[in-house]
């Protein structure tokens, strides 16, 4: 089998397109991972910033961008503006897969160092 064919089979093209569209920066990657891990989370920008240990001024534009792209739903509530993962099932599934893959990538170096089994 040709190396290019094997390479294409190993790459999740759907997930790669998802990453390019929604998680192209470290901040967006962290936000997408958070919502992928907790798909029913409905939270204000300040809480997202607190969970990610980031400045809210850095988080708010990224949340708004992800809402414009359709990954997040933005709503005004009695608590103020809140964000949650879209209800669109295929996108929710990709966010979950992305989050699981990101968690795997974080553990892999620890496994190689013998810190995690």
Secondary structure, 3 states (H helix, E strand, C coil): CCHHHHHHHHCCHHHHHHHHHHCCCHHHHHHHHHHHHCCCCEECHHHHHHHHCCCHHHHHHHHHHHHHCCCEEEEEECCEEEEEECCCHHHHHHHHHHHHHHHHHHHHHHHHCCCCC
